[in-house]
Amino acid sequence: MIKNALLKAILLTITVSWIPSSIAAPITTTALGHNSPTEYINAPYLPYANPKAPSGGTLSLDARGTFNSANKWMTTGVAMIGTDYLYDTLMTGSLNEAFTMYPQLASKVTYDPDNTSWIIYHLNPNARFWDGSAVTSRDVKATFEAILNKGPMYIRSYLSDIKDIQIIDDQQVKFVFTSAENKEILLTVGQFPIFAKSSIDTDFEKISLSPLMGSGPYKLGRVDAGRSVSYIRDPNYWGHDLMVNRGRYNFDMIKFVYYQSDEIAFEGFKSGQYRFRPENKASNWVTGYNFPAVKAGLIQKETITSQNPVPMQALVMNMRRPIFQDIKVRQALTAAYDFEWMNKTLFHGQYERLQSFFHGSELAAMGTPSDAEMQVLTPLLSELEPTQRKATLAEWQLPTSDGNGFNRQGLLEARKLLLEAGFYYEDMKLYQPDGSLAQIEILMTGETMGRVLLPYIRNLKRLGFDATLRQVDGPQYYERMRRFDYDMVVDVFAQSLSPGAEQAAFWGSAAADEPGNHNSAGIKNAAVDKVVAALGNAKNRDEIVLYTQVLDRLLRAGHYVVPLYGKSGTNVAYWDQYRHTEKLPTNAVGIDYWWVDKEAEGRINKYLKQ
């Protein structure tokens, strides 16, 4: 999915893998994998689905902030959560494979393994929008033209290799690309939601709580502006019997309840206002689940493992600000963060320090560079600043403290680095080399991160910084993020097991100058650009792993962010009415494949009415 770092692909299908490339001709297939097997191409349903799962009941979850729009594909407004349920995509991904796609709106694809500058998607003739009209090639073309011309900048960048979209007939649409180099773009186009052309023509740029016409399994239900949004399953959903949908979308309703803070949201969970909660707060997980419903045996707690990289949650330093240009300053700001004390005091020892942008997966760089990594790195070393060059070649380890809360060694090292960078002290204040006061404002929205950031602010003040924490409301926060209007901010970089061209939106030089793109750090580094380009053109799984590990080394050594904390696996708590198959997906919680035990739901409803 796009929110999980945009899946990608290099086309290898097991059904035709025996054909020598020298004699390969255009082929038609129903499954595509990016250096990943299409293991379920002939399966009746996906292995983590229960095709006999009962339908009914409500899945209810929480959300933060507010919303004023039903369209997340425009550049203004704050979109409501959950709109992906409204729309089908041309193909949909497997949650057990690094990047494999199976049919949804499209029943098959045609492409030439020797000339991957085009691909034809064949639409399922049975595909229908909610109003009963057929999904046609014109809708596909109109959708992509709207996104390419009016959508968010990071999406436009991601799709920039699309040269033309050609309508062959009602059910066949051909994507033509600028070259045959970007293999993953052939599947990238299969990931996007498709809207009805009639709806695009009239409503694409409207800030409205009415969604564009879709073909997905759910329709928009009740909207309580700023408070909740519900999605109602479409009983006439055209794709119910597709292989990827058997045992999926079992809930009659999916509801999101909005809260302004996690503390209030947790109270809402306790009282049953919503009943499924990913628990991201360690103190809650360890000590918070002792309320009456837990003691009555009505709440389940479960840690669900995943092979995906742990999302990099980090304090980002905005390189567009002069104060962060010197790498020694960025090193100092990293040394000032005391993870050991926070993990012991605030998090009950539940978290891990993130040593990699791909932590917990085979993509993370380990030890010193291998011979293969050195072959990639050697031509790039002359382009790196000496400190970054040295750290790139060394075994990586973030600074550690003794956890006593003073971080004496870290602050002494930070002070030393600041002085080396030309900062100086006068009248108990810290000044930059140009004589201006050393000021840093950390931007945040909501209250969740406050308890993490305030101890860090205190450490910055001990170093002499005029450091402040600025809390703003959701709309102002999102607008400032779009314009890169901050000194430091907490950002989360989620990655898939198959990173590729989308990395340019996170780290690429061009993205640093594009408002609304994902390069929140403002990184402009020629070596990073070259490795990202090589990763986007990787020809096999070994190259994906190799270039990702090199990218990981360059990003870490640049000290662009202060890594905070994370956890391998997802903690979830839920009222004991939800069920799932014994074997969950390897790369996700897979909530779309869960279901409600109606008898258990009845007991819980009776309990909550007491």
SVG drawing of the C-alpha trace seen along z (x, -y; Angstrom):
<svg xmlns="http://www.w3.org/2000/svg" viewBox="-27 -38 65 61">
<polyline fill="none" stroke="black" stroke-width="0.4" points="0.0,0.0 1.1,-3.6 0.9,-4.4 3.4,-1.5 6.1,-3.0 4.8,-2.2 5.3,1.4 7.4,1.9 8.3,4.5 10.8,5.8 8.7,8.2 9.5,11.9 6.6,14.4 7.0,18.0 4.7,19.0 7.2,17.8 10.5,17.8 11.7,20.6 11.7,18.5 15.2,17.4 15.3,13.6 16.9,13.9 13.7,15.4 11.2,13.8 8.2,12.1 5.3,10.1 3.6,12.3 0.3,12.2 0.1,13.2 -2.0,12.8 0.7,12.3 3.8,10.1 6.6,10.2 9.5,7.9 12.3,10.4 9.7,12.2 7.9,15.5 4.3,15.4 3.6,18.2 -0.2,17.9 -0.8,17.4 -3.1,20.5 -4.3,20.5 -8.0,20.3 -7.4,17.7 -4.5,16.2 -3.0,18.4 -3.8,15.9 -7.5,15.6 -10.4,17.7 -12.7,18.1 -15.4,19.4 -15.1,16.4 -18.5,15.1 -19.5,11.6 -21.0,9.0 -20.2,6.8 -18.1,3.7 -14.4,3.0 -13.8,-0.1 -10.5,-1.9 -9.1,-5.3 -7.6,-8.2 -6.0,-11.5 -6.6,-15.1 -9.4,-16.1 -10.4,-16.1 -12.2,-18.2 -11.9,-16.2 -12.7,-12.8 -9.9,-13.0 -6.3,-12.4 -5.1,-12.7 -5.3,-16.5 -2.8,-19.0 -5.1,-20.9 -7.3,-19.9 -6.9,-17.2 -8.2,-13.9 -10.3,-11.6 -8.7,-8.3 -9.7,-5.0 -10.6,-6.2 -8.6,-3.4 -11.6,-1.2 -13.5,-3.1 -11.4,-2.2 -10.1,0.8 -6.6,0.8 -5.6,2.4 -3.7,5.1 -3.3,5.7 -0.3,6.9 0.4,10.1 1.2,9.7 3.5,12.7 5.8,11.7 8.2,8.8 6.5,7.4 4.0,9.5 0.8,8.3 -2.4,10.2 -5.5,9.1 -8.1,6.8 -9.6,4.3 -7.3,5.8 -7.6,9.5 -4.2,9.8 -1.3,7.8 0.7,8.0 4.4,6.8 7.6,7.6 10.5,8.8 13.0,7.5 11.4,4.0 9.8,3.0 9.0,-0.5 5.3,0.3 2.7,2.5 -1.0,3.2 -3.5,3.7 -6.6,5.7 -9.5,4.6 -11.9,7.2 -15.1,6.8 -17.2,7.4 -15.6,4.4 -18.2,1.9 -18.4,-1.4 -21.0,-1.8 -23.5,-3.2 -23.3,0.0 -21.4,-1.6 -18.5,0.3 -14.9,-0.5 -13.2,-1.3 -9.8,-2.4 -11.1,-6.0 -11.5,-6.0 -7.9,-4.7 -6.5,-7.3 -8.5,-10.1 -7.3,-9.0 -3.7,-9.0 -3.9,-12.3 -5.5,-13.9 -2.9,-12.6 0.0,-13.5 -1.3,-17.1 -3.0,-17.9 -1.9,-15.3 0.6,-15.6 4.2,-16.4 5.7,-13.2 3.2,-11.1 3.9,-13.1 7.6,-12.4 7.0,-8.7 5.1,-8.5 7.3,-10.8 8.4,-8.0 4.9,-7.7 5.2,-9.1 1.7,-8.4 -1.5,-6.5 -3.2,-5.0 -6.7,-3.7 -6.7,-0.5 -10.3,0.3 -12.8,0.2 -10.9,3.0 -7.3,2.4 -5.1,-0.5 -1.5,-0.8 1.1,-2.7 4.1,-3.9 7.2,-4.9 10.1,-7.3 12.5,-4.3 12.9,-0.7 15.2,-1.4 12.7,-1.7 11.4,1.8 9.3,1.2 7.1,-1.4 5.3,1.4 3.8,2.5 3.7,-0.8 0.9,-2.0 -1.1,1.1 -1.1,-0.2 -3.2,-3.3 -7.0,-3.7 -9.1,-4.2 -11.9,-6.8 -14.8,-7.3 -13.9,-9.9 -17.2,-11.6 -16.4,-12.2 -12.9,-13.4 -14.1,-15.9 -16.4,-17.6 -15.0,-17.0 -11.3,-16.1 -10.1,-19.4 -13.1,-20.1 -12.6,-20.1 -15.6,-18.0 -16.8,-15.2 -18.3,-13.4 -15.8,-11.0 -15.0,-10.5 -17.0,-7.6 -15.2,-4.4 -15.5,-0.6 -14.3,0.6 -15.8,2.9 -17.1,0.1 -19.0,-3.1 -18.8,-6.1 -21.3,-5.9 -22.0,-8.4 -19.6,-11.3 -19.6,-13.2 -17.4,-16.1 -14.1,-16.0 -15.3,-13.2 -15.8,-10.0 -16.2,-8.5 -17.8,-5.1 -17.6,-2.9 -20.4,-0.6 -19.8,2.6 -21.3,2.6 -23.6,5.7 -23.3,5.4 -19.5,5.2 -18.5,6.6 -15.1,8.1 -16.3,10.2 -15.2,13.5 -11.8,12.5 -9.0,14.7 -7.4,11.8 -10.8,10.9 -12.0,14.3 -12.1,14.2 -11.4,10.4 -13.6,7.4 -15.7,9.4 -16.9,6.4 -20.3,4.8 -18.9,1.5 -15.5,0.0 -15.5,-3.0 -12.8,-5.4 -13.3,-7.5 -11.2,-10.7 -9.4,-11.9 -7.1,-14.9 -4.7,-12.9 -3.7,-9.4 -4.6,-9.6 -8.2,-10.4 -8.2,-7.7 -7.1,-5.1 -10.0,-6.0 -12.3,-5.7 -10.9,-2.1 -11.5,-1.2 -15.1,-2.2 -15.7,-0.5 -16.0,-3.6 -13.8,-1.7 -12.6,1.9 -9.3,2.5 -6.2,0.6 -2.6,0.8 -0.8,0.0 2.1,-2.3 2.6,-3.5 4.9,-1.2 3.6,-2.3 0.1,-1.5 1.2,2.0 3.0,2.8 0.8,1.2 -2.3,-0.2 -4.3,2.9 -5.7,3.5 -9.1,2.0 -12.3,4.0 -12.9,5.4 -9.4,6.9 -10.1,8.5 -13.3,9.9 -11.4,11.6 -12.9,9.4 -9.7,7.9 -7.0,9.6 -3.4,8.4 -1.2,9.7 2.2,9.0 2.2,9.6 5.6,10.1 6.6,8.8 9.5,9.3 9.2,5.7 11.8,3.1 10.8,1.3 9.7,-2.2 12.4,-4.8 10.9,-7.3 13.3,-10.2 13.8,-13.8 14.5,-15.3 17.0,-18.2 15.9,-20.5 19.0,-21.0 17.4,-24.0 18.2,-25.8 21.8,-27.1 22.2,-26.0 22.2,-22.3 24.6,-22.6 27.7,-21.5 27.7,-17.7 29.4,-18.2 26.3,-20.1 24.1,-17.3 26.4,-14.8 26.1,-17.0 22.3,-16.9 22.4,-13.1 24.7,-12.8 22.3,-14.9 19.6,-12.4 19.5,-10.0 17.7,-6.8 18.8,-4.6 17.3,-6.9 14.1,-7.3 13.7,-3.6 14.2,-2.8 12.1,-5.6 9.4,-6.3 9.1,-3.1 9.6,-0.3 12.4,1.1 10.0,2.0 11.8,0.3 14.9,0.7 17.2,-2.0 16.9,-2.1 20.4,-1.6 19.3,-1.5 16.7,-3.0 15.8,0.6 16.1,1.9 15.2,5.5 15.3,6.7 17.9,8.2 18.1,4.7 19.9,3.2 23.6,2.6 25.6,4.6 29.2,4.4 31.7,2.9 31.0,2.8 31.3,6.1 33.4,6.4 30.3,6.0 29.3,2.8 32.8,1.4 32.6,1.8 29.6,-0.5 31.0,-2.9 34.5,-3.4 33.6,-5.7 31.3,-7.7 33.7,-8.3 35.3,-11.4 31.9,-13.1 31.4,-12.7 32.3,-15.1 35.2,-13.6 33.1,-12.8 30.5,-11.1 33.1,-9.2 34.7,-7.9 31.4,-6.9 30.2,-5.2 33.1,-2.8 33.0,-2.1 30.8,0.3 27.8,-1.8 26.8,-2.4 24.8,-5.3 26.1,-6.9 24.9,-5.2 24.5,-6.6 24.6,-4.9 20.8,-5.7 21.2,-7.7 19.4,-10.7 22.3,-13.1 23.9,-11.9 27.1,-13.6 29.3,-11.9 26.9,-12.6 26.6,-16.3 30.4,-16.7 30.9,-15.1 28.1,-17.3 29.8,-20.5 33.1,-19.4 31.6,-19.0 29.8,-22.3 33.0,-24.1 34.8,-22.4 32.0,-23.6 32.8,-27.2 30.0,-27.7 31.0,-29.7 29.6,-30.7 29.1,-34.2 27.1,-35.3 26.0,-31.7 24.4,-31.5 25.4,-29.6 26.1,-31.4 26.5,-30.2 29.8,-31.0 28.0,-34.0 27.2,-35.6 23.5,-34.7 21.9,-33.0 21.8,-29.2 18.0,-28.7 16.1,-25.5 12.3,-25.1 10.9,-21.6 7.4,-21.4 4.8,-19.0 1.0,-18.4 -1.0,-16.6 0.4,-15.7 1.8,-12.2 5.4,-13.2 5.6,-15.9 7.0,-13.7 9.7,-12.4 10.7,-15.8 10.7,-17.8 13.7,-15.8 15.5,-16.3 14.7,-20.0 16.2,-20.2 19.4,-18.6 19.6,-21.1 19.2,-23.9 22.0,-22.5 24.2,-22.8 23.2,-26.4 20.7,-26.2 17.6,-28.5 15.4,-25.4 11.6,-25.5 8.8,-23.1 6.0,-24.5 2.7,-22.6 0.2,-23.6 -3.1,-22.2 -3.4,-19.6 -4.1,-21.8 -1.3,-24.2 1.1,-21.4 0.3,-19.7 0.7,-23.0 4.0,-23.7 5.2,-20.2 4.2,-20.7 6.2,-24.0 9.2,-22.5 8.6,-25.4 10.3,-23.9 13.7,-23.6 13.2,-20.0 10.2,-17.7 9.4,-14.1 8.9,-12.1 8.4,-8.4 10.0,-6.7 8.1,-3.4 9.8,-1.0 8.8,2.2 10.9,5.2 11.4,4.1 12.6,0.4 13.1,-1.2 12.4,-4.4 10.2,-5.9 13.4,-6.4 14.0,-9.5 11.0,-11.1 12.5,-10.5 16.2,-11.4 16.6,-12.7 18.0,-16.2 15.1,-17.1 12.6,-16.2 14.3,-18.6 13.0,-21.6 9.5,-20.3 6.8,-21.4 4.8,-18.5 7.4,-15.9 8.7,-13.5 12.3,-14.7 11.6,-16.4 15.3,-16.6 16.2,-18.5 19.0,-16.1 21.0,-17.1 23.8,-14.5 25.1,-13.4 26.2,-10.0 22.8,-9.4 21.2,-10.3 23.4,-7.9 22.6,-5.0 18.9,-5.7 19.0,-5.7 20.9,-2.3 18.3,-0.9 15.5,-2.0 17.1,-0.1 18.1,3.0 17.8,6.2 17.4,8.8 16.9,9.4 20.7,9.4 21.0,5.9 18.0,4.6 19.7,5.8 23.1,4.5 22.0,1.0 19.7,0.6 22.5,1.5 24.8,-1.1 22.0,-3.7 21.5,-2.8 25.2,-3.5 25.1,-6.9 22.0,-8.0 23.3,-7.0 26.7,-8.6 25.1,-11.9 23.5,-12.4 20.4,-13.9 18.1,-12.6 18.2,-11.7 16.9,-8.1 14.4,-7.7 13.0,-4.3 11.0,-1.5 9.8,2.1 10.0,5.2 6.4,6.4 3.1,4.6 1.3,4.6 -2.4,4.8 -5.2,4.8 -8.8,5.6 -12.1,6.5 -12.5,10.2 -14.9,10.3 -12.3,10.3 -10.8,13.4 -8.0,14.2 -6.5,17.2 -3.9,19.1 -1.1,18.0 -1.2,14.3 0.7,12.6 4.4,12.3 4.6,8.6 1.4,7.1 -1.3,7.4 -3.7,8.1 -6.7,6.6 -8.8,6.8 -8.8,10.6 -10.0,10.7 -13.7,11.2 -16.2,10.8 -17.4,13.7 -21.0,12.7 -21.7,14.6 -18.6,13.0 -19.7,9.6 -23.1,10.1 -21.5,10.8 -19.4,7.7 -22.3,5.5 -24.2,6.8 -21.2,6.1 -20.9,2.5 -24.6,1.8 -24.3,2.6"/>
</svg>
